[in-house]
Amino acid sequence: MLRLLARGLSNGEIARELVLGEATVKTHVARVFQKLDLHDRAQAVVLAYETGLATPGEAA
């Protein structure tokens, strides 16, 4: 989930890629934020890059 967030995908795009409902994706995103003590997608992107989970130039 964090890798997809780091690629800049919206909840709808993540849902289509993972074949899930948007409400399910929204729940997963909220739980990722909670577990990692993140406040928004920007912080999620920074964390993904800092930990090496995402790298510049990955396909969007």
PDB file with SEQRES, HELIX, SHEET and CRYST1 records, atoms N, CA, C and O in Angstrom:
SEQRES   1 A   60  MET LEU ARG LEU LEU ALA ARG GLY LEU SER ASN GLY GLU          
SEQRES   2 A   60  ILE ALA ARG GLU LEU VAL LEU GLY GLU ALA THR VAL LYS          
SEQRES   3 A   60  THR HIS VAL ALA ARG VAL PHE GLN LYS LEU ASP LEU HIS          
SEQRES   4 A   60  ASP ARG ALA GLN ALA VAL VAL LEU ALA TYR GLU THR GLY          
SEQRES   5 A   60  LEU ALA THR PRO GLY GLU ALA ALA                              
HELIX    1 AA1 LEU A    2  ALA A    6  1                                   5    
HELIX    2 AA2 ASN A   11  LEU A   18  1                                   8    
HELIX    3 AA3 GLU A   22  LYS A   35  1                                  14    
HELIX    4 AA4 ARG A   41  GLU A   50  1                                  10    
CRYST1    1.000    1.000    1.000  90.00  90.00  90.00 P 1           1          
ATOM      1  N   MET A   1       0.833  -1.181   0.000  1.00  0.00           N  
ATOM      2  CA  MET A   1       0.000   0.000   0.000  1.00  0.00           C  
ATOM      3  C   MET A   1       0.881   1.248   0.000  1.00  0.00           C  
ATOM      4  O   MET A   1       0.634   2.195  -0.748  1.00  0.00           O  
ATOM      5  N   LEU A   2       1.904   1.237   0.844  1.00  0.00           N  
ATOM      6  CA  LEU A   2       2.780   2.408   0.932  1.00  0.00           C  
ATOM      7  C   LEU A   2       3.498   2.645  -0.392  1.00  0.00           C  
ATOM      8  O   LEU A   2       3.676   3.792  -0.802  1.00  0.00           O  
ATOM      9  N   ARG A   3       3.904   1.592  -1.051  1.00  0.00           N  
ATOM     10  CA  ARG A   3       4.580   1.732  -2.342  1.00  0.00           C  
ATOM     11  C   ARG A   3       3.653   2.379  -3.369  1.00  0.00           C  
ATOM     12  O   ARG A   3       4.094   3.211  -4.162  1.00  0.00           O  
ATOM     13  N   LEU A   4       2.393   2.009  -3.363  1.00  0.00           N  
ATOM     14  CA  LEU A   4       1.429   2.596  -4.293  1.00  0.00           C  
ATOM     15  C   LEU A   4       1.156   4.051  -3.947  1.00  0.00           C  
ATOM     16  O   LEU A   4       1.001   4.882  -4.842  1.00  0.00           O  
ATOM     17  N   LEU A   5       1.097   4.365  -2.671  1.00  0.00           N  
ATOM     18  CA  LEU A   5       0.940   5.760  -2.253  1.00  0.00           C  
ATOM     19  C   LEU A   5       2.128   6.589  -2.723  1.00  0.00           C  
ATOM     20  O   LEU A   5       1.969   7.720  -3.183  1.00  0.00           O  
ATOM     21  N   ALA A   6       3.321   6.011  -2.599  1.00  0.00           N  
ATOM     22  CA  ALA A   6       4.536   6.727  -2.991  1.00  0.00           C  
ATOM     23  C   ALA A   6       4.572   6.999  -4.492  1.00  0.00           C  
ATOM     24  O   ALA A   6       5.206   7.952  -4.943  1.00  0.00           O  
ATOM     25  N   ARG A   7       3.891   6.158  -5.258  1.00  0.00           N  
ATOM     26  CA  ARG A   7       3.817   6.392  -6.704  1.00  0.00           C  
ATOM     27  C   ARG A   7       2.830   7.499  -7.049  1.00  0.00           C  
ATOM     28  O   ARG A   7       2.715   7.897  -8.209  1.00  0.00           O  
ATOM     29  N   GLY A   8       2.119   7.994  -6.043  1.00  0.00           N  
ATOM     30  CA  GLY A   8       1.190   9.097  -6.260  1.00  0.00           C  
ATOM     31  C   GLY A   8      -0.191   8.675  -6.714  1.00  0.00           C  
ATOM     32  O   GLY A   8      -0.955   9.492  -7.228  1.00  0.00           O  
ATOM     33  N   LEU A   9      -0.516   7.414  -6.530  1.00  0.00           N  
ATOM     34  CA  LEU A   9      -1.822   6.923  -6.964  1.00  0.00           C  
ATOM     35  C   LEU A   9      -2.926   7.370  -6.008  1.00  0.00           C  
ATOM     36  O   LEU A   9      -2.727   7.445  -4.795  1.00  0.00           O  
ATOM     37  N   SER A  10      -4.074   7.661  -6.571  1.00  0.00           N  
ATOM     38  CA  SER A  10      -5.252   8.000  -5.763  1.00  0.00           C  
ATOM     39  C   SER A  10      -5.854   6.717  -5.211  1.00  0.00           C  
ATOM     40  O   SER A  10      -5.469   5.619  -5.611  1.00  0.00           O  
ATOM     41  N   ASN A  11      -6.798   6.860  -4.293  1.00  0.00           N  
ATOM     42  CA  ASN A  11      -7.480   5.678  -3.753  1.00  0.00           C  
ATOM     43  C   ASN A  11      -8.161   4.890  -4.861  1.00  0.00           C  
ATOM     44  O   ASN A  11      -8.129   3.659  -4.859  1.00  0.00           O  
ATOM     45  N   GLY A  12      -8.771   5.582  -5.797  1.00  0.00           N  
ATOM     46  CA  GLY A  12      -9.445   4.922  -6.909  1.00  0.00           C  
ATOM     47  C   GLY A  12      -8.472   4.149  -7.783  1.00  0.00           C  
ATOM     48  O   GLY A  12      -8.764   3.030  -8.205  1.00  0.00           O  
ATOM     49  N   GLU A  13      -7.321   4.739  -8.055  1.00  0.00           N  
ATOM     50  CA  GLU A  13      -6.309   4.062  -8.870  1.00  0.00           C  
ATOM     51  C   GLU A  13      -5.741   2.843  -8.149  1.00  0.00           C  
ATOM     52  O   GLU A  13      -5.503   1.802  -8.762  1.00  0.00           O  
ATOM     53  N   ILE A  14      -5.527   2.982  -6.844  1.00  0.00           N  
ATOM     54  CA  ILE A  14      -5.040   1.847  -6.048  1.00  0.00           C  
ATOM     55  C   ILE A  14      -6.090   0.733  -6.058  1.00  0.00           C  
ATOM     56  O   ILE A  14      -5.757  -0.443  -6.204  1.00  0.00           O  
ATOM     57  N   ALA A  15      -7.346   1.111  -5.902  1.00  0.00           N  
ATOM     58  CA  ALA A  15      -8.431   0.129  -5.895  1.00  0.00           C  
ATOM     59  C   ALA A  15      -8.466  -0.651  -7.207  1.00  0.00           C  
ATOM     60  O   ALA A  15      -8.621  -1.872  -7.205  1.00  0.00           O  
ATOM     61  N   ARG A  16      -8.321   0.054  -8.321  1.00  0.00           N  
ATOM     62  CA  ARG A  16      -8.337  -0.629  -9.618  1.00  0.00           C  
ATOM     63  C   ARG A  16      -7.123  -1.550  -9.765  1.00  0.00           C  
ATOM     64  O   ARG A  16      -7.252  -2.670 -10.260  1.00  0.00           O  
ATOM     65  N   GLU A  17      -5.958  -1.089  -9.343  1.00  0.00           N  
ATOM     66  CA  GLU A  17      -4.748  -1.894  -9.477  1.00  0.00           C  
ATOM     67  C   GLU A  17      -4.801  -3.160  -8.616  1.00  0.00           C  
ATOM     68  O   GLU A  17      -4.340  -4.221  -9.036  1.00  0.00           O  
ATOM     69  N   LEU A  18      -5.367  -3.040  -7.407  1.00  0.00           N  
ATOM     70  CA  LEU A  18      -5.420  -4.178  -6.488  1.00  0.00           C  
ATOM     71  C   LEU A  18      -6.736  -4.947  -6.543  1.00  0.00           C  
ATOM     72  O   LEU A  18      -6.915  -5.937  -5.834  1.00  0.00           O  
ATOM     73  N   VAL A  19      -7.649  -4.488  -7.387  1.00  0.00           N  
ATOM     74  CA  VAL A  19      -8.985  -5.077  -7.534  1.00  0.00           C  
ATOM     75  C   VAL A  19      -9.680  -5.112  -6.169  1.00  0.00           C  
ATOM     76  O   VAL A  19     -10.116  -6.163  -5.700  1.00  0.00           O  
ATOM     77  N   LEU A  20      -9.770  -3.945  -5.557  1.00  0.00           N  
ATOM     78  CA  LEU A  20     -10.446  -3.752  -4.278  1.00  0.00           C  
ATOM     79  C   LEU A  20     -11.443  -2.617  -4.423  1.00  0.00           C  
ATOM     80  O   LEU A  20     -11.388  -1.854  -5.388  1.00  0.00           O  
ATOM     81  N   GLY A  21     -12.345  -2.507  -3.475  1.00  0.00           N  
ATOM     82  CA  GLY A  21     -13.247  -1.367  -3.446  1.00  0.00           C  
ATOM     83  C   GLY A  21     -12.524  -0.146  -2.898  1.00  0.00           C  
ATOM     84  O   GLY A  21     -11.584  -0.270  -2.112  1.00  0.00           O  
ATOM     85  N   GLU A  22     -12.964   1.024  -3.312  1.00  0.00           N  
ATOM     86  CA  GLU A  22     -12.340   2.257  -2.824  1.00  0.00           C  
ATOM     87  C   GLU A  22     -12.450   2.394  -1.310  1.00  0.00           C  
ATOM     88  O   GLU A  22     -11.529   2.896  -0.667  1.00  0.00           O  
ATOM     89  N   ALA A  23     -13.559   1.955  -0.739  1.00  0.00           N  
ATOM     90  CA  ALA A  23     -13.725   2.043   0.715  1.00  0.00           C  
ATOM     91  C   ALA A  23     -12.692   1.168   1.422  1.00  0.00           C  
ATOM     92  O   ALA A  23     -12.173   1.540   2.475  1.00  0.00           O  
ATOM     93  N   THR A  24     -12.398   0.015   0.844  1.00  0.00           N  
ATOM     94  CA  THR A  24     -11.384  -0.878   1.426  1.00  0.00           C  
ATOM     95  C   THR A  24     -10.013  -0.221   1.370  1.00  0.00           C  
ATOM     96  O   THR A  24      -9.257  -0.263   2.340  1.00  0.00           O  
ATOM     97  N   VAL A  25      -9.699   0.380   0.240  1.00  0.00           N  
ATOM     98  CA  VAL A  25      -8.411   1.072   0.088  1.00  0.00           C  
ATOM     99  C   VAL A  25      -8.321   2.215   1.089  1.00  0.00           C  
ATOM    100  O   VAL A  25      -7.286   2.407   1.727  1.00  0.00           O  
ATOM    101  N   LYS A  26      -9.396   2.967   1.225  1.00  0.00           N  
ATOM    102  CA  LYS A  26      -9.403   4.094   2.172  1.00  0.00           C  
ATOM    103  C   LYS A  26      -9.109   3.598   3.587  1.00  0.00           C  
ATOM    104  O   LYS A  26      -8.357   4.234   4.326  1.00  0.00           O  
ATOM    105  N   THR A  27      -9.700   2.467   3.963  1.00  0.00           N  
ATOM    106  CA  THR A  27      -9.456   1.886   5.282  1.00  0.00           C  
ATOM    107  C   THR A  27      -7.995   1.484   5.427  1.00  0.00           C  
ATOM    108  O   THR A  27      -7.369   1.767   6.449  1.00  0.00           O  
ATOM    109  N   HIS A  28      -7.452   0.827   4.412  1.00  0.00           N  
ATOM    110  CA  HIS A  28      -6.045   0.398   4.467  1.00  0.00           C  
ATOM    111  C   HIS A  28      -5.106   1.597   4.559  1.00  0.00           C  
ATOM    112  O   HIS A  28      -4.151   1.581   5.336  1.00  0.00           O  
ATOM    113  N   VAL A  29      -5.372   2.623   3.777  1.00  0.00           N  
ATOM    114  CA  VAL A  29      -4.534   3.829   3.809  1.00  0.00           C  
ATOM    115  C   VAL A  29      -4.578   4.451   5.203  1.00  0.00           C  
ATOM    116  O   VAL A  29      -3.540   4.825   5.751  1.00  0.00           O  
ATOM    117  N   ALA A  30      -5.754   4.561   5.767  1.00  0.00           N  
ATOM    118  CA  ALA A  30      -5.888   5.140   7.111  1.00  0.00           C  
ATOM    119  C   ALA A  30      -5.113   4.321   8.135  1.00  0.00           C  
ATOM    120  O   ALA A  30      -4.483   4.884   9.030  1.00  0.00           O  
ATOM    121  N   ARG A  31      -5.152   3.016   8.013  1.00  0.00           N  
ATOM    122  CA  ARG A  31      -4.424   2.158   8.958  1.00  0.00           C  
ATOM    123  C   ARG A  31      -2.920   2.273   8.782  1.00  0.00           C  
ATOM    124  O   ARG A  31      -2.178   2.243   9.763  1.00  0.00           O  
ATOM    125  N   VAL A  32      -2.464   2.401   7.550  1.00  0.00           N  
ATOM    126  CA  VAL A  32      -1.027   2.621   7.300  1.00  0.00           C  
ATOM    127  C   VAL A  32      -0.601   3.923   7.965  1.00  0.00           C  
ATOM    128  O   VAL A  32       0.421   3.971   8.651  1.00  0.00           O  
ATOM    129  N   PHE A  33      -1.383   4.976   7.762  1.00  0.00           N  
ATOM    130  CA  PHE A  33      -1.066   6.272   8.377  1.00  0.00           C  
ATOM    131  C   PHE A  33      -0.998   6.139   9.890  1.00  0.00           C  
ATOM    132  O   PHE A  33      -0.081   6.657  10.528  1.00  0.00           O  
ATOM    133  N   GLN A  34      -1.969   5.446  10.456  1.00  0.00           N  
ATOM    134  CA  GLN A  34      -2.027   5.294  11.912  1.00  0.00           C  
ATOM    135  C   GLN A  34      -0.834   4.500  12.431  1.00  0.00           C  
ATOM    136  O   GLN A  34      -0.180   4.914  13.388  1.00  0.00           O  
ATOM    137  N   LYS A  35      -0.553   3.376  11.812  1.00  0.00           N  
ATOM    138  CA  LYS A  35       0.524   2.508  12.289  1.00  0.00           C  
ATOM    139  C   LYS A  35       1.899   3.152  12.146  1.00  0.00           C  
ATOM    140  O   LYS A  35       2.791   2.912  12.959  1.00  0.00           O  
ATOM    141  N   LEU A  36       2.065   3.966  11.114  1.00  0.00           N  
ATOM    142  CA  LEU A  36       3.357   4.598  10.872  1.00  0.00           C  
ATOM    143  C   LEU A  36       3.415   6.026  11.405  1.00  0.00           C  
ATOM    144  O   LEU A  36       4.404   6.729  11.196  1.00  0.00           O  
ATOM    145  N   ASP A  37       2.366   6.452  12.088  1.00  0.00           N  
ATOM    146  CA  ASP A  37       2.263   7.797  12.656  1.00  0.00           C  
ATOM    147  C   ASP A  37       2.465   8.871  11.597  1.00  0.00           C  
ATOM    148  O   ASP A  37       3.238   9.812  11.781  1.00  0.00           O  
ATOM    149  N   LEU A  38       1.754   8.713  10.482  1.00  0.00           N  
ATOM    150  CA  LEU A  38       1.804   9.663   9.377  1.00  0.00           C  
ATOM    151  C   LEU A  38       0.534  10.498   9.372  1.00  0.00           C  
ATOM    152  O   LEU A  38      -0.525  10.042   9.802  1.00  0.00           O  
ATOM    153  N   HIS A  39       0.652  11.719   8.883  1.00  0.00           N  
ATOM    154  CA  HIS A  39      -0.510  12.617   8.869  1.00  0.00           C  
ATOM    155  C   HIS A  39      -1.102  12.810   7.480  1.00  0.00           C  
ATOM    156  O   HIS A  39      -2.266  13.187   7.346  1.00  0.00           O  
ATOM    157  N   ASP A  40      -0.309  12.555   6.453  1.00  0.00           N  
ATOM    158  CA  ASP A  40      -0.819  12.754   5.099  1.00  0.00           C  
ATOM    159  C   ASP A  40       0.019  11.973   4.089  1.00  0.00           C  
ATOM    160  O   ASP A  40       1.014  11.340   4.442  1.00  0.00           O  
ATOM    161  N   ARG A  41      -0.401  12.031   2.841  1.00  0.00           N  
ATOM    162  CA  ARG A  41       0.282  11.297   1.778  1.00  0.00           C  
ATOM    163  C   ARG A  41       1.702  11.805   1.552  1.00  0.00           C  
ATOM    164  O   ARG A  41       2.589  11.029   1.195  1.00  0.00           O  
ATOM    165  N   ALA A  42       1.919  13.072   1.751  1.00  0.00           N  
ATOM    166  CA  ALA A  42       3.269  13.618   1.566  1.00  0.00           C  
ATOM    167  C   ALA A  42       4.245  12.951   2.534  1.00  0.00           C  
ATOM    168  O   ALA A  42       5.356  12.592   2.145  1.00  0.00           O  
ATOM    169  N   GLN A  43       3.845  12.786   3.764  1.00  0.00           N  
ATOM    170  CA  GLN A  43       4.710  12.110   4.736  1.00  0.00           C  
ATOM    171  C   GLN A  43       4.922  10.650   4.342  1.00  0.00           C  
ATOM    172  O   GLN A  43       6.005  10.103   4.549  1.00  0.00           O  
ATOM    173  N   ALA A  44       3.909  10.024   3.783  1.00  0.00           N  
ATOM    174  CA  ALA A  44       4.027   8.634   3.341  1.00  0.00           C  
ATOM    175  C   ALA A  44       5.054   8.521   2.213  1.00  0.00           C  
ATOM    176  O   ALA A  44       5.856   7.587   2.189  1.00  0.00           O  
ATOM    177  N   VAL A  45       5.026   9.466   1.290  1.00  0.00           N  
ATOM    178  CA  VAL A  45       5.980   9.466   0.183  1.00  0.00           C  
ATOM    179  C   VAL A  45       7.396   9.638   0.713  1.00  0.00           C  
ATOM    180  O   VAL A  45       8.304   8.911   0.309  1.00  0.00           O  
ATOM    181  N   VAL A  46       7.589  10.595   1.613  1.00  0.00           N  
ATOM    182  CA  VAL A  46       8.916  10.832   2.187  1.00  0.00           C  
ATOM    183  C   VAL A  46       9.422   9.570   2.877  1.00  0.00           C  
ATOM    184  O   VAL A  46      10.570   9.175   2.676  1.00  0.00           O  
ATOM    185  N   LEU A  47       8.591   8.946   3.674  1.00  0.00           N  
ATOM    186  CA  LEU A  47       8.989   7.729   4.378  1.00  0.00           C  
ATOM    187  C   LEU A  47       9.360   6.621   3.395  1.00  0.00           C  
ATOM    188  O   LEU A  47      10.356   5.926   3.592  1.00  0.00           O  
ATOM    189  N   ALA A  48       8.576   6.455   2.351  1.00  0.00           N  
ATOM    190  CA  ALA A  48       8.852   5.415   1.358  1.00  0.00           C  
ATOM    191  C   ALA A  48      10.208   5.645   0.687  1.00  0.00           C  
ATOM    192  O   ALA A  48      10.950   4.691   0.450  1.00  0.00           O  
ATOM    193  N   TYR A  49      10.532   6.889   0.383  1.00  0.00           N  
ATOM    194  CA  TYR A  49      11.817   7.195  -0.241  1.00  0.00           C  
ATOM    195  C   TYR A  49      12.963   7.038   0.758  1.00  0.00           C  
ATOM    196  O   TYR A  49      14.013   6.494   0.418  1.00  0.00           O  
ATOM    197  N   GLU A  50      12.766   7.507   1.974  1.00  0.00           N  
ATOM    198  CA  GLU A  50      13.834   7.424   2.984  1.00  0.00           C  
ATOM    199  C   GLU A  50      14.170   5.987   3.341  1.00  0.00           C  
ATOM    200  O   GLU A  50      15.320   5.688   3.661  1.00  0.00           O  
ATOM    201  N   THR A  51      13.202   5.099   3.295  1.00  0.00           N  
ATOM    202  CA  THR A  51      13.443   3.705   3.655  1.00  0.00           C  
ATOM    203  C   THR A  51      13.829   2.840   2.459  1.00  0.00           C  
ATOM    204  O   THR A  51      14.119   1.654   2.614  1.00  0.00           O  
ATOM    205  N   GLY A  52      13.831   3.433   1.271  1.00  0.00           N  
ATOM    206  CA  GLY A  52      14.195   2.689   0.072  1.00  0.00           C  
ATOM    207  C   GLY A  52      13.064   1.869  -0.517  1.00  0.00           C  
ATOM    208  O   GLY A  52      13.275   1.101  -1.456  1.00  0.00           O  
ATOM    209  N   LEU A  53      11.866   2.026   0.026  1.00  0.00           N  
ATOM    210  CA  LEU A  53      10.707   1.303  -0.504  1.00  0.00           C  
ATOM    211  C   LEU A  53      10.337   1.807  -1.898  1.00  0.00           C  
ATOM    212  O   LEU A  53       9.851   1.050  -2.737  1.00  0.00           O  
ATOM    213  N   ALA A  54      10.576   3.092  -2.128  1.00  0.00           N  
ATOM    214  CA  ALA A  54      10.305   3.703  -3.436  1.00  0.00           C  
ATOM    215  C   ALA A  54      11.571   4.384  -3.916  1.00  0.00           C  
ATOM    216  O   ALA A  54      12.376   4.867  -3.121  1.00  0.00           O  
ATOM    217  N   THR A  55      11.732   4.415  -5.231  1.00  0.00           N  
ATOM    218  CA  THR A  55      12.873   5.095  -5.826  1.00  0.00           C  
ATOM    219  C   THR A  55      12.399   5.987  -6.953  1.00  0.00           C  
ATOM    220  O   THR A  55      11.375   5.704  -7.575  1.00  0.00           O  
ATOM    221  N   PRO A  56      13.127   7.063  -7.228  1.00  0.00           N  
ATOM    222  CA  PRO A  56      12.734   7.957  -8.322  1.00  0.00           C  
ATOM    223  C   PRO A  56      12.640   7.203  -9.643  1.00  0.00           C  
ATOM    224  O   PRO A  56      13.456   6.331  -9.941  1.00  0.00           O  
ATOM    225  N   GLY A  57      11.641   7.553 -10.413  1.00  0.00           N  
ATOM    226  CA  GLY A  57      11.487   6.964 -11.737  1.00  0.00           C  
ATOM    227  C   GLY A  57      10.672   5.687 -11.792  1.00  0.00           C  
ATOM    228  O   GLY A  57      10.524   5.101 -12.864  1.00  0.00           O  
ATOM    229  N   GLU A  58      10.138   5.239 -10.663  1.00  0.00           N  
ATOM    230  CA  GLU A  58       9.271   4.049 -10.698  1.00  0.00           C  
ATOM    231  C   GLU A  58       8.029   4.375 -11.496  1.00  0.00           C  
ATOM    232  O   GLU A  58       7.538   5.503 -11.461  1.00  0.00           O  
ATOM    233  N   ALA A  59       7.524   3.393 -12.212  1.00  0.00           N  
ATOM    234  CA  ALA A  59       6.330   3.595 -13.042  1.00  0.00           C  
ATOM    235  C   ALA A  59       5.152   4.013 -12.181  1.00  0.00           C  
ATOM    236  O   ALA A  59       4.921   3.477 -11.098  1.00  0.00           O  
ATOM    237  N   ALA A  60       4.423   4.977 -12.693  1.00  0.00           N  
ATOM    238  CA  ALA A  60       3.247   5.477 -11.971  1.00  0.00           C  
ATOM    239  C   ALA A  60       2.008   4.720 -12.341  1.00  0.00           C  
ATOM    240  O   ALA A  60       0.929   5.011 -11.825  1.00  0.00           O  
TER     241      ALA A  60                                                      
END                                                                             
